[in-house]
Every structure is written in structure tokens, then in C-alpha cells.
Amino acid sequence: MRAKTRTAILISGRGSNMVAIAKTAQAQTDYPANIALVISNRPEAAGLYKADAMRIPALAIDHKDFETREDFENELHAALLAHEIEFVVCAGFMRVLTAGFVEKWQNRIINIHPSLLPKYKGLNTHARAIAAKDKEHGCTVHWVSEGVDEGGIIEQARLNILPGDTADSLAERLLPLEQALYPKALIKALNTNIIDS
């Protein structure tokens, strides 16, 4: 059996998708990822406490402490290297990464986005889907590229938009689909990706 891939999860808030992935990784002995680090750009993020409770090393790197995006990302990159991270998962990480950072982690970084990409890149996806009178909505796990939400699609999950749905109700109904999809999509990403030795 091949060694588990040392994986970091980047968060900004409650870390619900991070918990879903970490629980799966801890419960399944043959899961290919070892969740070795959680990093938040917001020191107050609830997900940091959840990671700590799961005995996962957790670190806050406050983006407000840095003058430029590049300075913040240099610190982020250094932390990933210091923890011998091989693969990066963005899970509710509310920072747009620069081309320089993405290049350093090319084909080793994925993200989950709350829409059926290529529809509704960026923010306010639930409200935009409702406003467009779409019949279905969903979430997408994709490779991170230089363009925002433009990387190759790994997996998607779908649900019907119901009469009377609001952005909040749609987000609430979509969350369990995200939590089921992301651990499976991470397996697929790792199986299609060759980590440099």
C-alpha cells in the first residue's frame, strides 16, 4: 500500500467541509490522504478549534498582518513546506490565490465551489442560480488554476431548486452534498495526480 499523501486543508470559517474530509480520513484506514495540517487566514475561525479537537495541527496565518498578497502567500507556502505538505485542499478558504502561488502547487491543489461550474464563478452563487430561475444547483470540486474557479472539474453533485428556495435555504440543503462529495473527490484527485517524489 502506498504511503498516504500529507495533505493540508485551508479554511477561513467554520470548517464544515474540512471536518467531513478529516473524519473520513481518520475513519478509513485505506484513505489515501493524511490530513496533516489545517491553516486559516482568520485567527478566529471556528474550524481551527475543530481541527484541534480532532488532533490535527492547526495554524492561523492572518492575512491582515501582511502588506501584500504575495507576502501572505510566502508565509503560507513556508508553513506548508515546514509541515512537509504534498497536497493542498481549499475548503471555504476565502482568498483568491495569486498565479505565483498556484504555480508552486500546480496539480497539487483543489477547491470546492458552490455551483455547477462553469456556471456562477465567484460569489453569491445560490442567489444567482435562483435569480436565473435554474431548475438545479450544486457544487463542484475542481483543480485550482490561475483563473478564479476555472480549473478542471473533478466531481460535481446536484440538487433540485425548490419553489420558495432562498439563497440561505439552498446553501443549507447543499452543504450535506458538499460534505459527501469532497472526501470522494479528494480520493479521485490523488489517484489521478502523481506527487513528485
ROVO-739503 format. One record per residue (C-alpha): x negated, z negated, y negated; chain. Coordinates in nm, 2 decimals, decimal comma, always signed. Example, Ala and Ser with C-alpha at 12.3 -4.5 7.8 and 13.67 -1.06 7.14 Angstrom:
2
R   east     up  north c
R  -1,23  -0,78  +0,45 A
R  -1,37  -0,71  +0,11 A
// end
This chain:
197
R   east     up  north c
R  +0,00  +0,00  +0,00 A
R  -0,14  +0,10  -0,34 A
R  -0,22  -0,17  -0,60 A
R  +0,06  -0,25  -0,84 A
R  +0,03  -0,09  -1,18 A
R  -0,04  -0,35  -1,45 A
R  +0,24  -0,30  -1,70 A
R  +0,32  -0,43  -2,04 A
R  +0,67  -0,44  -2,19 A
R  +0,70  -0,40  -2,57 A
R  +1,01  -0,57  -2,73 A
R  +1,15  -0,66  -3,07 A
R  +1,45  -0,88  -2,99 A
R  +1,64  -1,04  -2,70 A
R  +1,45  -0,86  -2,43 A
R  +1,75  -0,79  -2,20 A
R  +1,60  -0,48  -2,05 A
R  +1,26  -0,65  -2,02 A
R  +1,43  -0,93  -1,82 A
R  +1,60  -0,67  -1,60 A
R  +1,27  -0,50  -1,52 A
R  +1,08  -0,82  -1,47 A
R  +1,34  -0,97  -1,24 A
R  +1,34  -0,66  -1,03 A
R  +0,96  -0,65  -1,02 A
R  +0,94  -1,02  -0,92 A
R  +1,21  -0,99  -0,65 A
R  +1,09  -0,67  -0,48 A
R  +0,76  -0,71  -0,30 A
R  +0,71  -0,33  -0,29 A
R  +0,80  -0,27  -0,66 A
R  +0,51  -0,06  -0,80 A
R  +0,47  -0,24  -1,13 A
R  +0,32  -0,58  -1,20 A
R  +0,48  -0,70  -1,53 A
R  +0,16  -0,85  -1,67 A
R  +0,23  -0,88  -2,04 A
R  +0,52  -0,89  -2,29 A
R  +0,44  -0,82  -2,66 A
R  +0,68  -0,84  -2,95 A
R  +0,63  -0,73  -3,30 A
R  +0,86  -1,01  -3,42 A
R  +0,74  -1,36  -3,35 A
R  +1,10  -1,49  -3,35 A
R  +1,21  -1,26  -3,07 A
R  +1,42  -1,44  -2,81 A
R  +1,26  -1,22  -2,54 A
R  +0,93  -1,39  -2,58 A
R  +1,08  -1,72  -2,47 A
R  +1,25  -1,54  -2,18 A
R  +0,92  -1,39  -2,07 A
R  +0,75  -1,73  -2,09 A
R  +1,03  -1,88  -1,87 A
R  +0,95  -1,61  -1,62 A
R  +0,58  -1,70  -1,63 A
R  +0,48  -1,37  -1,78 A
R  +0,21  -1,38  -2,05 A
R  +0,39  -1,33  -2,39 A
R  +0,23  -1,24  -2,72 A
R  +0,36  -1,19  -3,07 A
R  +0,18  -0,94  -3,30 A
R  +0,37  -0,95  -3,62 A
R  +0,37  -0,60  -3,78 A
R  +0,42  -0,76  -4,12 A
R  +0,07  -0,91  -4,10 A
R  -0,09  -0,56  -4,13 A
R  -0,12  -0,33  -4,42 A
R  -0,07  -0,01  -4,23 A
R  +0,10  +0,10  -3,91 A
R  -0,24  +0,20  -3,78 A
R  -0,38  -0,15  -3,83 A
R  -0,09  -0,30  -3,64 A
R  -0,13  -0,04  -3,36 A
R  -0,50  -0,10  -3,34 A
R  -0,43  -0,47  -3,27 A
R  -0,16  -0,38  -3,02 A
R  -0,39  -0,14  -2,84 A
R  -0,67  -0,40  -2,83 A
R  -0,43  -0,66  -2,68 A
R  -0,32  -0,41  -2,41 A
R  -0,68  -0,34  -2,32 A
R  -0,77  -0,71  -2,32 A
R  -0,50  -0,77  -2,06 A
R  -0,61  -0,46  -1,86 A
R  -0,28  -0,29  -1,90 A
R  -0,24  +0,05  -1,74 A
R  +0,12  +0,14  -1,83 A
R  +0,35  +0,06  -2,13 A
R  +0,73  +0,02  -2,13 A
R  +0,92  +0,01  -2,46 A
R  +1,24  -0,19  -2,42 A
R  +1,41  -0,24  -2,75 A
R  +1,08  -0,20  -2,94 A
R  +1,19  -0,11  -3,29 A
R  +0,88  +0,05  -3,42 A
R  +0,80  +0,42  -3,44 A
R  +0,46  +0,47  -3,29 A
R  +0,21  +0,70  -3,46 A
R  +0,07  +1,01  -3,29 A
R  -0,27  +0,83  -3,26 A
R  -0,13  +0,55  -3,05 A
R  +0,08  +0,78  -2,84 A
R  -0,23  +1,00  -2,77 A
R  -0,42  +0,69  -2,64 A
R  -0,14  +0,62  -2,40 A
R  -0,04  +0,98  -2,32 A
R  +0,17  +0,99  -2,00 A
R  +0,14  +0,62  -1,97 A
R  +0,43  +0,51  -2,20 A
R  +0,81  +0,53  -2,16 A
R  +1,11  +0,42  -2,37 A
R  +1,48  +0,37  -2,32 A
R  +1,72  +0,52  -2,58 A
R  +2,09  +0,45  -2,61 A
R  +2,22  +0,81  -2,60 A
R  +2,23  +1,11  -2,37 A
R  +1,92  +1,28  -2,52 A
R  +1,87  +1,53  -2,66 A
R  +2,19  +1,41  -2,84 A
R  +2,16  +1,14  -3,11 A
R  +1,79  +1,08  -3,16 A
R  +1,72  +0,78  -3,38 A
R  +1,96  +0,50  -3,48 A
R  +2,33  +0,43  -3,48 A
R  +2,38  +0,63  -3,16 A
R  +2,71  +0,46  -3,05 A
R  +2,88  +0,52  -3,38 A
R  +2,76  +0,88  -3,39 A
R  +2,89  +0,95  -3,04 A
R  +3,23  +0,81  -3,13 A
R  +3,24  +1,00  -3,47 A
R  +3,17  +1,32  -3,28 A
R  +3,47  +1,25  -3,05 A
R  +3,24  +1,28  -2,75 A
R  +3,41  +1,21  -2,42 A
R  +3,10  +1,04  -2,27 A
R  +2,80  +0,85  -2,38 A
R  +2,50  +0,70  -2,21 A
R  +2,13  +0,61  -2,21 A
R  +1,81  +0,79  -2,14 A
R  +1,47  +0,68  -2,01 A
R  +1,21  +0,92  -2,14 A
R  +0,83  +0,97  -2,19 A
R  +0,71  +0,87  -2,54 A
R  +0,57  +1,16  -2,73 A
R  +0,47  +1,22  -3,09 A
R  +0,83  +1,31  -3,19 A
R  +1,09  +1,04  -3,20 A
R  +1,30  +1,04  -2,89 A
R  +1,17  +1,38  -2,80 A
R  +0,96  +1,32  -2,48 A
R  +1,06  +1,45  -2,14 A
R  +1,36  +1,29  -1,97 A
R  +1,30  +1,07  -1,67 A
R  +1,65  +0,94  -1,59 A
R  +2,00  +0,91  -1,75 A
R  +2,31  +0,70  -1,70 A
R  +2,66  +0,79  -1,83 A
R  +2,99  +0,63  -1,90 A
R  +3,32  +0,75  -2,05 A
R  +3,41  +0,67  -2,41 A
R  +3,74  +0,49  -2,40 A
R  +4,02  +0,52  -2,66 A
R  +3,97  +0,24  -2,91 A
R  +3,60  +0,20  -2,83 A
R  +3,39  +0,08  -3,13 A
R  +3,01  +0,10  -3,17 A
R  +2,99  -0,26  -3,06 A
R  +3,22  -0,23  -2,75 A
R  +3,04  +0,09  -2,64 A
R  +2,70  -0,08  -2,68 A
R  +2,82  -0,38  -2,48 A
R  +2,95  -0,16  -2,20 A
R  +2,64  +0,05  -2,19 A
R  +2,40  -0,25  -2,16 A
R  +2,46  -0,31  -1,79 A
R  +2,39  +0,06  -1,72 A
R  +2,06  +0,03  -1,91 A
R  +1,96  -0,27  -1,72 A
R  +2,03  -0,10  -1,39 A
R  +1,87  +0,23  -1,49 A
R  +1,54  +0,11  -1,64 A
R  +1,39  -0,06  -1,34 A
R  +1,46  +0,25  -1,12 A
R  +1,33  +0,49  -1,39 A
R  +1,01  +0,29  -1,41 A
R  +0,95  +0,35  -1,04 A
R  +1,01  +0,72  -1,09 A
R  +0,77  +0,73  -1,38 A
R  +0,50  +0,55  -1,20 A
R  +0,55  +0,77  -0,89 A
R  +0,51  +1,09  -1,10 A
R  +0,23  +0,96  -1,30 A
R  -0,14  +0,93  -1,19 A
R  -0,31  +0,63  -1,35 A
R  -0,67  +0,71  -1,44 A
R  -0,89  +0,50  -1,22 A
// end
